[in-house]
Amino acid sequence: MTASPTVRGVTQQTAVPDTNVPEKPDAAVVRDALGVGVAVGLSGFAFGVTSAGSGLTLLQTCALSLLVFTGASQFALVGALAAGGNPFTAAAGAFFLGVRNAFYGLRLSQLLALPRAVRPFAAQWVIDETTAVALAQPTRRAVRIGFTVTGLSLYVLWNLTTLLGALGAEAIGDTDAWGLDAAGPAVFLALLAPMLKTSTERAVAGLAVLLGLGLLPVLPAGVPVLVAALAAPVVLWAEGRRKGGAAGEEER
């Protein structure tokens, strides 16, 4: 996600503190972080139900939430498996969705400035929600509080509700009829949409949706996600060509 004015503001305040920016009360940061953690954490129930309904065991379902802990990738994996996709293709699609967290980590490492011994543990919580909350804070202290509270509350709730969902899958019956497999992606899109501020970001998102949905009927399960990942380089290439052409016209 391209840096927004909010992100740039945090960057400037982290490098050179701006005394003109009022500090956000710790209680307000905690309240906002808990709101995100609780709201998103509850959707772990949908993942637990969907995963169990796709044929994964209780242990496999819980292990995914404990070790992977990135909702979009988890839903992509079990969704592809449920549709009869090849396990390797399903895992590849989930992997590519999870790669974005590595880029989040590069940005958050500068903002959090955590001790080296803590960083491997904090890396487990580098996901969309913790990144969104952290980047919205005005000071390093608020960034750390927002990241920690969001990560802790979401990790605990997500894993608890995953367990409950997997245990309750049999009682629910036909999981497809409830449409619970759409809950996780819906939460992900709700968090992503407000961050698409530039025309390039919106173009990438739009092309990815078109590729993913358009190829669903013709490609094996899990493959459309891999193809949709090409949206970013295609749009960036087109933007480069357009700007290069415009620069050439100006020189003339």
DAKARA-V872555 format. One record per residue. RES is the residue in one small letter. OMEGA is omega in degrees with one decimal (NA if undefined). NEAR is the number of other ideal C-beta (glycine too) atoms within 10 Angstrom. Layout:
RES_OMEGA_NEAR + RES_OMEGA_NEAR
//
This chain:
m_-178.2_20 + t_-177.2_11 + a_177.9_14 + s_175.9_17 + p_178.4_8 + t_-178.8_15 + v_179.9_19 + r_179.3_11 + g_178.8_17 + v_-179.0_24 + t_-178.4_15 + q_-176.9_12 + q_178.3_20 + t_-177.8_17 + a_179.6_10 + v_-176.9_7 + p_-179.8_12 + d_-176.5_11 + t_179.8_7 + n_179.6_6 + v_-178.8_12 + p_178.1_8 + e_178.6_13 + k_-179.5_17 + p_-179.6_10 + d_-178.2_13 + a_179.6_9 + a_178.3_14 + v_179.7_27 + v_-180.0_17 + r_180.0_11 + d_-178.5_19 + a_178.3_27 + l_178.9_17 + g_178.4_13 + v_-177.6_21 + g_-179.3_23 + v_-177.3_13 + a_-178.2_16 + v_-178.7_23 + g_-179.7_23 + l_-179.8_16 + s_173.3_23 + g_176.6_28 + f_179.2_21 + a_178.7_25 + f_179.9_25 + g_179.1_30 + v_-177.7_27 + t_-178.8_28 + s_178.5_30 + a_179.2_23 + g_180.0_22 + s_175.5_21 + g_178.0_10 + l_179.3_21 + t_177.9_11 + l_-179.8_15 + l_179.8_9 + q_-179.9_13 + t_-179.1_25 + c_179.0_18 + a_177.9_13 + l_-179.3_22 + s_-179.4_24 + l_-171.7_14 + l_-179.0_8 + v_174.9_15 + f_169.3_22 + t_-167.2_22 + g_-177.0_28 + a_179.6_22 + s_179.6_25 + q_178.8_24 + f_179.3_24 + a_-179.0_26 + l_-176.9_27 + v_177.5_26 + g_178.4_23 + a_178.4_25 + l_179.7_21 + a_-180.0_19 + a_178.2_13 + g_-178.2_11 + g_176.9_21 + n_-179.0_14 + p_-179.5_11 + f_177.4_9 + t_178.4_18 + a_179.8_25 + a_179.2_17 + a_178.0_19 + g_178.3_25 + a_179.8_24 + f_-177.5_15 + f_175.2_15 + l_-178.0_22 + g_-178.5_18 + v_-178.6_10 + r_-179.0_18 + n_177.3_21 + a_178.1_10 + f_173.5_12 + y_-177.5_19 + g_178.5_15 + l_-178.9_9 + r_-176.8_18 + l_-179.9_23 + s_178.5_14 + q_-176.8_12 + l_-177.1_22 + l_-179.0_20 + a_-177.8_12 + l_174.9_17 + p_-176.9_8 + r_-177.5_6 + a_-176.4_7 + v_-172.1_10 + r_179.7_15 + p_179.4_9 + f_178.7_10 + a_-178.6_19 + a_179.4_15 + q_-177.3_15 + w_179.3_20 + v_-179.4_25 + i_-176.8_25 + d_-172.8_21 + e_179.9_25 + t_178.1_26 + t_-179.1_26 + a_-179.5_19 + v_-178.6_27 + a_-177.2_28 + l_-179.2_24 + a_-175.1_20 + q_-174.6_26 + p_-176.3_19 + t_-179.3_19 + r_178.6_16 + r_-179.7_13 + a_177.2_24 + v_-179.2_23 + r_179.5_18 + i_-179.3_22 + g_179.6_26 + f_-175.7_26 + t_-177.8_20 + v_178.2_21 + t_-178.6_29 + g_-177.7_23 + l_-177.5_15 + s_-178.8_21 + l_-179.5_27 + y_-179.4_20 + v_-177.7_13 + l_-178.4_19 + w_-179.1_27 + n_177.9_18 + l_-178.5_16 + t_172.9_20 + t_178.3_30 + l_-179.7_18 + l_179.5_14 + g_179.2_25 + a_178.7_26 + l_-176.9_15 + g_-177.0_13 + a_-179.2_21 + e_-179.0_11 + a_-179.3_7 + i_-179.9_14 + g_-178.0_10 + d_-176.9_7 + t_179.8_20 + d_-177.8_12 + a_-179.3_8 + w_179.9_15 + g_-177.2_11 + l_179.7_20 + d_179.9_20 + a_-175.5_14 + a_-179.2_20 + g_176.8_23 + p_179.5_16 + a_177.4_12 + v_179.7_20 + f_-179.7_21 + l_179.3_13 + a_177.5_11 + l_-175.6_20 + l_-171.7_15 + a_-178.4_10 + p_-177.0_9 + m_178.1_17 + l_-170.8_17 + k_-176.9_15 + t_179.7_12 + s_178.8_10 + t_179.4_15 + e_179.7_17 + r_178.4_13 + a_178.3_18 + v_-179.5_22 + a_-179.1_19 + g_179.6_13 + l_178.7_17 + a_177.9_20 + v_-179.8_13 + l_179.6_12 + l_-177.1_19 + g_-177.7_17 + l_-177.5_11 + g_-176.8_13 + l_180.0_16 + l_-176.7_13 + p_-171.6_7 + v_-178.7_8 + l_178.0_16 + p_-179.4_14 + a_179.0_19 + g_-178.7_24 + v_178.4_19 + p_178.1_21 + v_178.9_29 + l_-179.5_18 + v_-179.8_15 + a_178.7_22 + a_178.8_18 + l_-177.2_12 + a_-176.9_19 + a_179.8_16 + p_179.4_10 + v_-179.3_14 + v_179.2_20 + l_177.0_13 + w_179.8_10 + a_178.0_13 + e_178.7_14 + g_177.9_10 + r_-178.4_10 + r_-179.8_10 + k_177.9_10 + g_178.0_10 + g_179.0_10 + a_178.8_9 + a_178.5_9 + g_178.6_9 + e_179.5_8 + e_179.8_7 + e_178.2_5 + r_NA_4
//
